[in-house]
């Protein structure tokens, strides 16, 4: 996966996370799932950046 694609996925997931937080709050399992998915994408991006 290319960096540009990863950045697009990261931005999309970030926007989704904001919506989920506003609907379900910070402690919901759905919010935690989206946050973990975003973390995974960020980790992949950081590994590619090194």
PQR file of N, CA, C, O and H, with PARSE charges and radii, in Angstrom:
ATOM      1  N   UNK A   1       0.848  -1.174   0.000 -0.4000 1.5000
ATOM      2  CA  UNK A   1       0.000   0.000   0.000 -0.0000 2.0000
ATOM      3  C   UNK A   1       0.897   1.241   0.000  0.5500 1.7000
ATOM      4  O   UNK A   1       1.888   1.308   0.727 -0.5500 1.4000
ATOM      5  N   UNK A   2       0.536   2.202  -0.814 -0.4000 1.5000
ATOM      6  CA  UNK A   2       1.327   3.414  -0.927 -0.0000 2.0000
ATOM      7  C   UNK A   2       0.980   4.407   0.172  0.5500 1.7000
ATOM      8  O   UNK A   2      -0.105   4.365   0.752 -0.5500 1.4000
ATOM      9  H   UNK A   2      -0.269   2.148  -1.405  0.4000 1.0000
ATOM     10  N   UNK A   3       1.928   5.305   0.446 -0.4000 1.5000
ATOM     11  CA  UNK A   3       1.729   6.293   1.508 -0.0000 2.0000
ATOM     12  C   UNK A   3       0.495   7.160   1.256  0.5500 1.7000
ATOM     13  O   UNK A   3      -0.262   7.456   2.179 -0.5500 1.4000
ATOM     14  H   UNK A   3       2.809   5.339  -0.025  0.4000 1.0000
ATOM     15  N   UNK A   4       0.302   7.560   0.008 -0.4000 1.5000
ATOM     16  CA  UNK A   4      -0.843   8.421  -0.316 -0.0000 2.0000
ATOM     17  C   UNK A   4      -2.161   7.712  -0.005  0.5500 1.7000
ATOM     18  O   UNK A   4      -3.077   8.310   0.559 -0.5500 1.4000
ATOM     19  H   UNK A   4       0.917   7.320  -0.743  0.4000 1.0000
ATOM     20  N   UNK A   5      -2.249   6.441  -0.374 -0.4000 1.5000
ATOM     21  CA  UNK A   5      -3.454   5.659  -0.067 -0.0000 2.0000
ATOM     22  C   UNK A   5      -3.645   5.523   1.439  0.5500 1.7000
ATOM     23  O   UNK A   5      -4.759   5.634   1.951 -0.5500 1.4000
ATOM     24  H   UNK A   5      -1.505   5.955  -0.832  0.4000 1.0000
ATOM     25  N   UNK A   6      -2.550   5.282   2.131 -0.4000 1.5000
ATOM     26  CA  UNK A   6      -2.614   5.162   3.588 -0.0000 2.0000
ATOM     27  C   UNK A   6      -3.112   6.456   4.222  0.5500 1.7000
ATOM     28  O   UNK A   6      -3.945   6.428   5.128 -0.5500 1.4000
ATOM     29  H   UNK A   6      -1.645   5.192   1.715  0.4000 1.0000
ATOM     30  N   UNK A   7      -2.606   7.581   3.748 -0.4000 1.5000
ATOM     31  CA  UNK A   7      -3.044   8.868   4.286 -0.0000 2.0000
ATOM     32  C   UNK A   7      -4.535   9.087   4.060  0.5500 1.7000
ATOM     33  O   UNK A   7      -5.225   9.631   4.923 -0.5500 1.4000
ATOM     34  H   UNK A   7      -1.930   7.603   3.011  0.4000 1.0000
ATOM     35  N   UNK A   8      -5.028   8.666   2.907 -0.4000 1.5000
ATOM     36  CA  UNK A   8      -6.462   8.792   2.624 -0.0000 2.0000
ATOM     37  C   UNK A   8      -7.273   7.901   3.563  0.5500 1.7000
ATOM     38  O   UNK A   8      -8.307   8.322   4.083 -0.5500 1.4000
ATOM     39  H   UNK A   8      -4.468   8.225   2.206  0.4000 1.0000
ATOM     40  N   UNK A   9      -6.809   6.683   3.777 -0.4000 1.5000
ATOM     41  CA  UNK A   9      -7.488   5.774   4.706 -0.0000 2.0000
ATOM     42  C   UNK A   9      -7.468   6.316   6.132  0.5500 1.7000
ATOM     43  O   UNK A   9      -8.459   6.232   6.857 -0.5500 1.4000
ATOM     44  H   UNK A   9      -5.970   6.341   3.354  0.4000 1.0000
ATOM     45  N   UNK A  10      -6.329   6.870   6.517 -0.4000 1.5000
ATOM     46  CA  UNK A  10      -6.196   7.442   7.860 -0.0000 2.0000
ATOM     47  C   UNK A  10      -7.172   8.595   8.039  0.5500 1.7000
ATOM     48  O   UNK A  10      -7.857   8.676   9.059 -0.5500 1.4000
ATOM     49  H   UNK A  10      -5.524   6.939   5.928  0.4000 1.0000
ATOM     50  N   UNK A  11      -7.240   9.474   7.071 -0.4000 1.5000
ATOM     51  CA  UNK A  11      -8.148  10.619   7.170 -0.0000 2.0000
ATOM     52  C   UNK A  11      -9.608  10.172   7.209  0.5500 1.7000
ATOM     53  O   UNK A  11     -10.406  10.721   7.969 -0.5500 1.4000
ATOM     54  H   UNK A  11      -6.684   9.408   6.242  0.4000 1.0000
ATOM     55  N   UNK A  12      -9.952   9.197   6.410 -0.4000 1.5000
ATOM     56  CA  UNK A  12     -11.319   8.665   6.396 -0.0000 2.0000
ATOM     57  C   UNK A  12     -11.666   8.049   7.750  0.5500 1.7000
ATOM     58  O   UNK A  12     -12.739   8.305   8.297 -0.5500 1.4000
ATOM     59  H   UNK A  12      -9.304   8.751   5.793  0.4000 1.0000
ATOM     60  N   UNK A  13     -10.764   7.244   8.284 -0.4000 1.5000
ATOM     61  CA  UNK A  13     -10.999   6.595   9.578 -0.0000 2.0000
ATOM     62  C   UNK A  13     -11.075   7.627  10.695  0.5500 1.7000
ATOM     63  O   UNK A  13     -11.857   7.467  11.633 -0.5500 1.4000
ATOM     64  H   UNK A  13      -9.892   7.036   7.839  0.4000 1.0000
ATOM     65  N   UNK A  14     -10.274   8.682  10.606 -0.4000 1.5000
ATOM     66  CA  UNK A  14     -10.302   9.747  11.613 -0.0000 2.0000
ATOM     67  C   UNK A  14     -11.665  10.439  11.624  0.5500 1.7000
ATOM     68  O   UNK A  14     -12.229  10.703  12.687 -0.5500 1.4000
ATOM     69  H   UNK A  14      -9.639   8.812   9.844  0.4000 1.0000
ATOM     70  N   UNK A  15     -12.187  10.729  10.432 -0.4000 1.5000
ATOM     71  CA  UNK A  15     -13.503  11.363  10.334 -0.0000 2.0000
ATOM     72  C   UNK A  15     -14.598  10.438  10.860  0.5500 1.7000
ATOM     73  O   UNK A  15     -15.517  10.884  11.547 -0.5500 1.4000
ATOM     74  H   UNK A  15     -11.730  10.514   9.569  0.4000 1.0000
ATOM     75  N   UNK A  16     -14.499   9.162  10.538 -0.4000 1.5000
ATOM     76  CA  UNK A  16     -15.470   8.187  11.046 -0.0000 2.0000
ATOM     77  C   UNK A  16     -15.416   8.122  12.572  0.5500 1.7000
ATOM     78  O   UNK A  16     -16.451   8.046  13.234 -0.5500 1.4000
ATOM     79  H   UNK A  16     -13.753   8.800   9.979  0.4000 1.0000
ATOM     80  N   UNK A  17     -14.217   8.154  13.115 -0.4000 1.5000
ATOM     81  CA  UNK A  17     -14.051   8.095  14.566 -0.0000 2.0000
ATOM     82  C   UNK A  17     -14.708   9.298  15.244  0.5500 1.7000
ATOM     83  O   UNK A  17     -15.338   9.152  16.291 -0.5500 1.4000
ATOM     84  H   UNK A  17     -13.376   8.216  12.577  0.4000 1.0000
ATOM     85  N   UNK A  18     -14.565  10.465  14.661 -0.4000 1.5000
ATOM     86  CA  UNK A  18     -15.191  11.668  15.222 -0.0000 2.0000
ATOM     87  C   UNK A  18     -16.704  11.509  15.275  0.5500 1.7000
ATOM     88  O   UNK A  18     -17.334  11.877  16.267 -0.5500 1.4000
ATOM     89  H   UNK A  18     -14.053  10.584  13.810  0.4000 1.0000
ATOM     90  N   UNK A  19     -17.288  10.966  14.219 -0.4000 1.5000
ATOM     91  CA  UNK A  19     -18.740  10.748  14.186 -0.0000 2.0000
ATOM     92  C   UNK A  19     -19.150   9.734  15.251  0.5500 1.7000
ATOM     93  O   UNK A  19     -20.122   9.945  15.976 -0.5500 1.4000
ATOM     94  H   UNK A  19     -16.777  10.666  13.414  0.4000 1.0000
ATOM     95  N   UNK A  20     -18.409   8.638  15.340 -0.4000 1.5000
ATOM     96  CA  UNK A  20     -18.726   7.587  16.309 -0.0000 2.0000
ATOM     97  C   UNK A  20     -18.636   8.125  17.738  0.5500 1.7000
ATOM     98  O   UNK A  20     -19.491   7.821  18.570 -0.5500 1.4000
ATOM     99  H   UNK A  20     -17.619   8.466  14.751  0.4000 1.0000
ATOM    100  N   UNK A  21     -17.615   8.913  18.023 -0.4000 1.5000
ATOM    101  CA  UNK A  21     -17.466   9.489  19.365 -0.0000 2.0000
ATOM    102  C   UNK A  21     -18.651  10.382  19.695  0.5500 1.7000
ATOM    103  O   UNK A  21     -19.168  10.343  20.811 -0.5500 1.4000
ATOM    104  H   UNK A  21     -16.921   9.160  17.348  0.4000 1.0000
ATOM    105  N   UNK A  22     -19.083  11.187  18.728 -0.4000 1.5000
ATOM    106  CA  UNK A  22     -20.206  12.094  18.998 -0.0000 2.0000
ATOM    107  C   UNK A  22     -21.513  11.329  19.209  0.5500 1.7000
ATOM    108  O   UNK A  22     -22.401  11.804  19.917 -0.5500 1.4000
ATOM    109  H   UNK A  22     -18.662  11.218  17.821  0.4000 1.0000
ATOM    110  N   UNK A  23     -21.635  10.153  18.602 -0.4000 1.5000
ATOM    111  CA  UNK A  23     -22.863   9.368  18.731 -0.0000 2.0000
ATOM    112  C   UNK A  23     -22.861   8.459  19.960  0.5500 1.7000
ATOM    113  O   UNK A  23     -23.883   8.315  20.630 -0.5500 1.4000
ATOM    114  H   UNK A  23     -20.913   9.767  18.027  0.4000 1.0000
ATOM    115  N   UNK A  24     -21.720   7.851  20.252 -0.4000 1.5000
ATOM    116  CA  UNK A  24     -21.669   6.799  21.268 -0.0000 2.0000
ATOM    117  C   UNK A  24     -20.821   7.140  22.494  0.5500 1.7000
ATOM    118  O   UNK A  24     -20.872   6.423  23.494 -0.5500 1.4000
ATOM    119  H   UNK A  24     -20.889   7.968  19.708  0.4000 1.0000
ATOM    120  N   UNK A  25     -20.052   8.213  22.432 -0.4000 1.5000
ATOM    121  CA  UNK A  25     -19.193   8.579  23.555 -0.0000 2.0000
ATOM    122  C   UNK A  25     -17.823   7.923  23.475  0.5500 1.7000
ATOM    123  O   UNK A  25     -17.568   7.068  22.628 -0.5500 1.4000
ATOM    124  H   UNK A  25     -20.011   8.796  21.620  0.4000 1.0000
ATOM    125  N   UNK A  26     -16.954   8.347  24.378 -0.4000 1.5000
ATOM    126  CA  UNK A  26     -15.560   7.891  24.348 -0.0000 2.0000
ATOM    127  C   UNK A  26     -15.362   6.457  24.810  0.5500 1.7000
ATOM    128  O   UNK A  26     -14.398   5.809  24.402 -0.5500 1.4000
ATOM    129  H   UNK A  26     -17.162   9.042  25.067  0.4000 1.0000
ATOM    130  N   UNK A  27     -16.241   5.953  25.640 -0.4000 1.5000
ATOM    131  CA  UNK A  27     -16.022   4.645  26.258 -0.0000 2.0000
ATOM    132  C   UNK A  27     -16.762   3.493  25.593  0.5500 1.7000
ATOM    133  O   UNK A  27     -16.710   2.367  26.089 -0.5500 1.4000
ATOM    134  H   UNK A  27     -17.025   6.480  25.971  0.4000 1.0000
ATOM    135  N   UNK A  28     -17.440   3.744  24.496 -0.4000 1.5000
ATOM    136  CA  UNK A  28     -18.192   2.659  23.862 -0.0000 2.0000
ATOM    137  C   UNK A  28     -17.246   1.698  23.142  0.5500 1.7000
ATOM    138  O   UNK A  28     -16.154   2.079  22.721 -0.5500 1.4000
ATOM    139  H   UNK A  28     -17.481   4.659  24.093  0.4000 1.0000
ATOM    140  N   UNK A  29     -17.678   0.466  23.011 -0.4000 1.5000
ATOM    141  CA  UNK A  29     -16.854  -0.537  22.329 -0.0000 2.0000
ATOM    142  C   UNK A  29     -16.657  -0.180  20.858  0.5500 1.7000
ATOM    143  O   UNK A  29     -15.617  -0.483  20.275 -0.5500 1.4000
ATOM    144  H   UNK A  29     -18.565   0.156  23.353  0.4000 1.0000
ATOM    145  N   UNK A  30     -17.642   0.454  20.271 -0.4000 1.5000
ATOM    146  CA  UNK A  30     -17.539   0.867  18.870 -0.0000 2.0000
ATOM    147  C   UNK A  30     -16.451   1.929  18.700  0.5500 1.7000
ATOM    148  O   UNK A  30     -15.658   1.879  17.760 -0.5500 1.4000
ATOM    149  H   UNK A  30     -18.487   0.701  20.745  0.4000 1.0000
ATOM    150  N   UNK A  31     -16.430   2.887  19.625 -0.4000 1.5000
ATOM    151  CA  UNK A  31     -15.402   3.930  19.589 -0.0000 2.0000
ATOM    152  C   UNK A  31     -14.018   3.319  19.748  0.5500 1.7000
ATOM    153  O   UNK A  31     -13.087   3.687  19.030 -0.5500 1.4000
ATOM    154  H   UNK A  31     -17.074   2.928  20.389  0.4000 1.0000
ATOM    155  N   UNK A  32     -13.882   2.402  20.672 -0.4000 1.5000
ATOM    156  CA  UNK A  32     -12.590   1.754  20.911 -0.0000 2.0000
ATOM    157  C   UNK A  32     -12.147   0.984  19.675  0.5500 1.7000
ATOM    158  O   UNK A  32     -10.969   1.008  19.320 -0.5500 1.4000
ATOM    159  H   UNK A  32     -14.638   2.104  21.255  0.4000 1.0000
ATOM    160  N   UNK A  33     -13.078   0.301  19.019 -0.4000 1.5000
ATOM    161  CA  UNK A  33     -12.753  -0.445  17.808 -0.0000 2.0000
ATOM    162  C   UNK A  33     -12.234   0.492  16.713  0.5500 1.7000
ATOM    163  O   UNK A  33     -11.208   0.213  16.093 -0.5500 1.4000
ATOM    164  H   UNK A  33     -14.035   0.281  19.307  0.4000 1.0000
ATOM    165  N   UNK A  34     -12.938   1.598  16.477 -0.4000 1.5000
ATOM    166  CA  UNK A  34     -12.510   2.547  15.448 -0.0000 2.0000
ATOM    167  C   UNK A  34     -11.156   3.158  15.801  0.5500 1.7000
ATOM    168  O   UNK A  34     -10.311   3.360  14.929 -0.5500 1.4000
ATOM    169  H   UNK A  34     -13.771   1.825  16.981  0.4000 1.0000
ATOM    170  N   UNK A  35     -10.958   3.446  17.076 -0.4000 1.5000
ATOM    171  CA  UNK A  35      -9.693   4.015  17.526 -0.0000 2.0000
ATOM    172  C   UNK A  35      -8.544   3.037  17.293  0.5500 1.7000
ATOM    173  O   UNK A  35      -7.463   3.441  16.867 -0.5500 1.4000
ATOM    174  H   UNK A  35     -11.645   3.282  17.785  0.4000 1.0000
ATOM    175  N   UNK A  36      -8.771   1.770  17.567 -0.4000 1.5000
ATOM    176  CA  UNK A  36      -7.740   0.753  17.354 -0.0000 2.0000
ATOM    177  C   UNK A  36      -7.439   0.578  15.868  0.5500 1.7000
ATOM    178  O   UNK A  36      -6.288   0.370  15.485 -0.5500 1.4000
ATOM    179  H   UNK A  36      -9.650   1.442  17.913  0.4000 1.0000
ATOM    180  N   UNK A  37      -8.468   0.663  15.037 -0.4000 1.5000
ATOM    181  CA  UNK A  37      -8.252   0.572  13.592 -0.0000 2.0000
ATOM    182  C   UNK A  37      -7.421   1.755  13.100  0.5500 1.7000
ATOM    183  O   UNK A  37      -6.529   1.592  12.268 -0.5500 1.4000
ATOM    184  H   UNK A  37      -9.404   0.832  15.348  0.4000 1.0000
ATOM    185  N   UNK A  38      -7.718   2.945  13.619 -0.4000 1.5000
ATOM    186  CA  UNK A  38      -6.934   4.128  13.263 -0.0000 2.0000
ATOM    187  C   UNK A  38      -5.494   3.973  13.746  0.5500 1.7000
ATOM    188  O   UNK A  38      -4.560   4.300  13.014 -0.5500 1.4000
ATOM    189  H   UNK A  38      -8.443   3.077  14.296  0.4000 1.0000
ATOM    190  N   UNK A  39      -5.307   3.486  14.952 -0.4000 1.5000
ATOM    191  CA  UNK A  39      -3.960   3.241  15.480 -0.0000 2.0000
ATOM    192  C   UNK A  39      -3.177   2.297  14.574  0.5500 1.7000
ATOM    193  O   UNK A  39      -1.997   2.525  14.305 -0.5500 1.4000
ATOM    194  H   UNK A  39      -6.066   3.221  15.547  0.4000 1.0000
ATOM    195  N   UNK A  40      -3.822   1.253  14.111 -0.4000 1.5000
ATOM    196  CA  UNK A  40      -3.156   0.287  13.228 -0.0000 2.0000
ATOM    197  C   UNK A  40      -2.716   0.940  11.927  0.5500 1.7000
ATOM    198  O   UNK A  40      -1.602   0.713  11.454 -0.5500 1.4000
ATOM    199  H   UNK A  40      -4.780   1.068  14.330  0.4000 1.0000
ATOM    200  N   UNK A  41      -3.590   1.748  11.353 -0.4000 1.5000
ATOM    201  CA  UNK A  41      -3.237   2.454  10.119 -0.0000 2.0000
ATOM    202  C   UNK A  41      -2.069   3.411  10.350  0.5500 1.7000
ATOM    203  O   UNK A  41      -1.162   3.506   9.523 -0.5500 1.4000
ATOM    204  H   UNK A  41      -4.495   1.932  11.736  0.4000 1.0000
ATOM    205  N   UNK A  42      -2.098   4.113  11.471 -0.4000 1.5000
ATOM    206  CA  UNK A  42      -1.005   5.035  11.793 -0.0000 2.0000
ATOM    207  C   UNK A  42       0.306   4.289  12.003  0.5500 1.7000
ATOM    208  O   UNK A  42       1.364   4.777  11.606 -0.5500 1.4000
ATOM    209  H   UNK A  42      -2.834   4.036  12.143  0.4000 1.0000
ATOM    210  N   UNK A  43       0.250   3.123  12.616 -0.4000 1.5000
ATOM    211  CA  UNK A  43       1.460   2.315  12.809 -0.0000 2.0000
ATOM    212  C   UNK A  43       2.041   1.865  11.480  0.5500 1.7000
ATOM    213  O   UNK A  43       3.256   1.901  11.288 -0.5500 1.4000
ATOM    214  H   UNK A  43      -0.609   2.726  12.938  0.4000 1.0000
ATOM    215  N   UNK A  44       1.188   1.445  10.567 -0.4000 1.5000
ATOM    216  CA  UNK A  44       1.655   1.039   9.240 -0.0000 2.0000
ATOM    217  C   UNK A  44       2.300   2.225   8.534  0.5500 1.7000
ATOM    218  O   UNK A  44       3.365   2.092   7.932 -0.5500 1.4000
ATOM    219  H   UNK A  44       0.201   1.416  10.722  0.4000 1.0000
ATOM    220  N   UNK A  45       1.656   3.376   8.610 -0.4000 1.5000
ATOM    221  CA  UNK A  45       2.198   4.578   7.966 -0.0000 2.0000
ATOM    222  C   UNK A  45       3.563   4.938   8.554  0.5500 1.7000
ATOM    223  O   UNK A  45       4.500   5.244   7.817 -0.5500 1.4000
ATOM    224  H   UNK A  45       0.791   3.485   9.099  0.4000 1.0000
ATOM    225  N   UNK A  46       3.670   4.902   9.871 -0.4000 1.5000
ATOM    226  CA  UNK A  46       4.939   5.247  10.521 -0.0000 2.0000
ATOM    227  C   UNK A  46       6.053   4.278  10.147  0.5500 1.7000
ATOM    228  O   UNK A  46       7.204   4.690   9.995 -0.5500 1.4000
ATOM    229  H   UNK A  46       2.909   4.653  10.470  0.4000 1.0000
ATOM    230  N   UNK A  47       5.730   3.010   9.997 -0.4000 1.5000
ATOM    231  CA  UNK A  47       6.744   2.031   9.586 -0.0000 2.0000
ATOM    232  C   UNK A  47       7.218   2.310   8.169  0.5500 1.7000
ATOM    233  O   UNK A  47       8.403   2.163   7.867 -0.5500 1.4000
ATOM    234  H   UNK A  47       4.795   2.676  10.120  0.4000 1.0000
ATOM    235  N   UNK A  48       6.296   2.711   7.299 -0.4000 1.5000
ATOM    236  CA  UNK A  48       6.681   3.029   5.926 -0.0000 2.0000
ATOM    237  C   UNK A  48       7.505   4.309   5.855  0.5500 1.7000
ATOM    238  O   UNK A  48       8.337   4.462   4.961 -0.5500 1.4000
ATOM    239  H   UNK A  48       5.334   2.830   7.545  0.4000 1.0000
ATOM    240  N   UNK A  49       7.282   5.226   6.788 -0.4000 1.5000
ATOM    241  CA  UNK A  49       7.977   6.510   6.784 -0.0000 2.0000
ATOM    242  C   UNK A  49       9.427   6.389   7.250  0.5500 1.7000
ATOM    243  O   UNK A  49      10.233   7.285   6.999 -0.5500 1.4000
ATOM    244  H   UNK A  49       6.606   5.102   7.514  0.4000 1.0000
ATOM    245  N   UNK A  50       9.757   5.308   7.915 -0.4000 1.5000
ATOM    246  CA  UNK A  50      11.125   5.151   8.445 -0.0000 2.0000
ATOM    247  C   UNK A  50      12.095   4.717   7.386  0.5500 1.7000
ATOM    248  O   UNK A  50      13.280   4.541   7.668 -0.5500 1.4000
ATOM    249  H   UNK A  50       9.102   4.581   8.119  0.4000 1.0000
TER
END
